[in-house]
Every structure is written in structure tokens, then in C-alpha cells.
Amino acid sequence: MPHSLPPSGGIGLKSVHYSHVLDDDAQAKRPSWVEVHPQNYFGDGGPAHRWLTAIAGVYPLSFHSVGLSLGSAEGLNRDDLEKLAALCDRYQPAMVSDHLSWSGNAHDRYPDLLPIPYTQEALDHFAGEIGKVQDRLQRPILIENPSRYLSYRDDTMSETDFIDTLCRQTGCGLLFDINNVEVTATNVGLDMHAYIDAIDPAIVGEIHLAGHATESHDSGPLLIDDHGSIVSDVTWDLYRRFITRAGPIATLIEWDTDIPAYDVLMAEVTKAETILAAPLPEEPRHALAR
């Protein structure tokens, strides 16, 4: 998967940080790129667009959509797709992504990214919807692996196999959310190291890192993907494990609730960039035959 974003640290951009990323102070820490939820910019004008126009003149943009509902049985959200296409024409983002999920049916829309079953039928349906999006946008998109709190009894393939097949069948890439690996693995009983190792770096176009909340229950901890805190030590270790194998890939610090001060957010970016800059291990040298 071509990496059209800089292989360095970015931030999920919130309005409280607009002025910080445009600060001319040479000493200020700045991200290499920024990501926004395009649904927040579906209006035709106003202050949000004035800010985004200025920011797009300085930074590569990534559009992380939350509204296409690609897994819905009735098909994707056509209104969102048309508005997303118009916004892409206007700002020409370096990357566009959505989720391996569904969030609505013929009658209702839900404020959640709900999991899909991992079956051949679901794969064929999801691949068809991705094809419609990519045809309309005239570009490949990324699909983010989900955070899950349950599994379907009738799943016939693993999440990693489903994702790999989906990417190769459609030409889309993976937005690899490594916090979601920790959340899902803990909640549904997966081997998180095996999950990391099963992902082919060639399909990954962007990485997300975020924090999560933990609830204690008699059955054990339940991790909640709330994007409201620093990245956990476990997620950092998983990220380091993947980057050591994959090399540098554009990495976003995602923080959507309890938005921190700008310096706190950029401190997390610095941690990611330290890992991205670490030298890769050398290939083992084989002894010469005598």
C-alpha cells in the first residue's frame, strides 16, 4: 500500500488546537500531518472551513470518515458518500479512511461503529461497498480494524484473515489501529502478539494510537475504546513490535474525548517519532559455507 502521508507523527485535529498548529513560533513542536473527521466539515462554509483551508495550506490532510456504514445490509450511506466526495474535491486529502463496521439500517442511524461477522457473505458485501466508494472517490481508501466487545458465534475466519483478504480483493489498504488490537484481544480473548505479527505491512497505509478506559468486572477487565487518555504501555509495546518489522509508517495520535492541552498531545507524538526513528534490526548474517 503506498504511503502517501509522511512516515512520521500526526494528530487528530480538534478545534481547540487550530491556532497551535498554525503557530509561527519556531520553537513550537508541530505535527507532520493532521487528520479530521470529514463529517465535521460537511457544511458549505463558516469558521471551520476557514481554519481547515489555512491548515491544508501547511499540512497534508487525512480524512477519517465515521459515517459511511459500509457494513450495513442495506448498503452504504449515499448522502455521506456524496458529501465526502465533494470535500475530497475541495481539499484533496492525502488519505481517506473509514471503518470495518456498520452504524445504521434502512430506518435508523446509530452513533456507534458496530462489528460485522467474519464470514464469506459479509466479506463479499463489504468488498462491494468499498468498490462503490473507491469508484466514486477515484482513489483507494483505508479501512480501520475495529475495537470489539464480543464475537459472532458464526464467524468462519479470523479478523486478520478477513482484513487481509478484503484488502487484496478490493485494493483498499488498512488503517491499523493498534490500540484497537489491545482492546479487542483483551475483550474477546485473542493473542495480541499473534495479531500484530499476522498483519502484512504492505497493506498498511496509516497507524492509529490512542488510549482506552478499563472497567473491572467479575469476569475480568473490559477495555473501552474511548480515545480519552495517553497511549497504554501495552499498545506502545505492540506498536514497537510492528514498526520493528514494518519500518516507518505514518502514525496518528488519536484523542477524541477529554481533549488534552496541546503540549500533552505533542508529547505522545514525540514518543511515536522516537520509535519511528529507531534503527531497524539488521538481517542475520549467514555463515559462509566452507
Backbone hydrogen bonds, N-H to C=O, Kabsch-Sander energy under -0.5 kcal/mol:
donor,donor_aa,acceptor,acceptor_aa,energy
4,S,2,P,-1.0
8,S,6,P,-2.5
10,G,251,T,-2.8
11,I,33,W,-1.4
12,G,253,I,-2.0
13,L,11,I,-0.8
13,L,35,E,-2.8
17,H,14,K,-2.1
18,Y,15,S,-1.4
21,V,17,H,-1.9
22,L,18,Y,-0.8
23,D,20,H,-1.3
28,A,25,D,-1.5
32,S,9,G,-3.1
33,W,9,G,-0.6
34,V,60,P,-2.1
35,E,11,I,-2.3
36,V,62,S,-2.3
40,N,37,H,-2.1
41,Y,38,P,-2.6
42,F,39,Q,-1.0
49,H,46,G,-0.6
50,R,46,G,-1.6
51,W,47,P,-2.6
52,L,48,A,-2.5
53,T,49,H,-2.6
54,A,50,R,-1.7
55,I,51,W,-2.6
56,A,52,L,-2.9
57,G,53,T,-0.8
58,V,55,I,-1.9
59,Y,55,I,-2.7
62,S,34,V,-1.6
63,F,95,M,-2.9
64,H,36,V,-2.8
64,H,62,S,-0.6
65,S,63,F,-0.8
65,S,97,S,-2.7
71,G,101,S,-2.2
72,S,69,S,-1.6
75,G,72,S,-1.6
77,N,68,L,-2.4
78,R,76,L,-1.0
81,L,77,N,-2.0
82,E,78,R,-2.4
83,K,79,D,-2.1
84,L,80,D,-2.7
85,A,81,L,-2.6
86,A,82,E,-2.0
87,L,83,K,-2.1
88,C,84,L,-2.4
89,D,85,A,-2.2
90,R,86,A,-1.7
91,Y,87,L,-2.4
92,Q,88,C,-2.7
94,A,61,L,-2.3
95,M,61,L,-1.1
97,S,63,F,-2.4
98,D,142,L,-2.0
100,L,144,E,-2.1
101,S,99,H,-1.9
102,W,114,L,-1.8
105,N,108,D,-2.3
110,Y,103,S,-3.0
114,L,102,W,-2.6
114,L,112,D,-0.8
119,T,117,P,-1.2
123,L,119,T,-2.3
124,D,120,Q,-2.6
125,H,121,E,-2.1
126,F,122,A,-2.9
127,A,123,L,-2.7
128,G,124,D,-1.8
129,E,125,H,-1.9
130,I,126,F,-2.4
131,G,127,A,-2.2
132,K,128,G,-1.5
133,V,129,E,-1.9
134,Q,130,I,-3.0
135,D,131,G,-2.3
136,R,132,K,-2.0
137,L,133,V,-2.8
138,Q,134,Q,-1.5
139,R,134,Q,-1.1
142,L,96,V,-2.2
143,I,173,G,-2.2
144,E,98,D,-2.3
145,N,175,L,-1.2
148,R,146,P,-0.5
155,D,152,Y,-1.3
156,T,118,Y,-2.9
157,M,118,Y,-1.2
162,F,158,S,-2.3
163,I,159,E,-2.6
164,D,160,T,-2.4
165,T,161,D,-2.5
166,L,162,F,-2.5
167,C,163,I,-2.5
168,R,164,D,-2.1
169,Q,165,T,-2.3
170,T,166,L,-2.0
171,G,167,C,-2.2
173,G,141,I,-2.5
174,L,203,I,-3.4
175,L,143,I,-1.9
176,F,174,L,-0.9
176,F,206,E,-2.5
177,D,175,L,-1.0
178,I,176,F,-0.9
178,I,208,H,-2.0
179,N,208,H,-0.7
181,V,177,D,-0.8
182,E,178,I,-1.5
183,V,179,N,-2.5
184,T,180,N,-2.9
185,A,181,V,-2.7
186,T,182,E,-2.1
187,N,183,V,-2.3
188,V,184,T,-2.8
189,G,185,A,-1.0
190,L,185,A,-1.6
192,M,190,L,-0.9
195,Y,191,D,-2.1
196,I,192,M,-2.3
197,D,193,H,-2.3
198,A,194,A,-1.2
198,A,195,Y,-0.7
199,I,195,Y,-0.7
199,I,196,I,-1.0
200,D,198,A,-0.5
203,I,200,D,-1.9
204,V,201,P,-1.3
205,G,174,L,-2.0
205,G,203,I,-0.6
206,E,174,L,-1.0
207,I,250,A,-2.4
208,H,176,F,-1.9
209,L,252,L,-2.4
211,G,254,E,-0.5
213,A,224,I,-2.7
215,E,222,L,-2.9
217,H,220,G,-0.8
220,G,217,H,-1.7
222,L,215,E,-2.9
224,I,213,A,-3.2
225,D,223,L,-0.5
226,D,224,I,-1.9
227,H,211,G,-1.4
232,S,210,A,-0.6
236,W,232,S,-2.2
237,D,233,D,-2.2
238,L,234,V,-2.3
239,Y,235,T,-2.7
240,R,236,W,-2.6
241,R,237,D,-2.2
242,F,238,L,-2.1
243,I,239,Y,-2.9
244,T,240,R,-2.2
245,R,241,R,-0.8
245,R,242,F,-0.7
246,A,242,F,-2.7
247,G,243,I,-2.9
251,T,8,S,-2.2
252,L,207,I,-3.1
253,I,10,G,-2.1
254,E,209,L,-3.1
254,E,252,L,-0.7
255,W,253,I,-0.5
256,D,227,H,-1.4
257,T,227,H,-2.1
264,V,261,A,-0.6
265,L,261,A,-1.8
266,M,262,Y,-2.5
267,A,263,D,-1.6
268,E,264,V,-1.2
269,V,265,L,-1.5
270,T,266,M,-2.2
271,K,267,A,-1.6
272,A,268,E,-2.0
273,E,269,V,-2.6
274,T,270,T,-1.9
275,I,271,K,-1.6
276,L,272,A,-2.5
277,A,273,E,-1.8
278,A,274,T,-0.6
278,A,275,I,-0.8
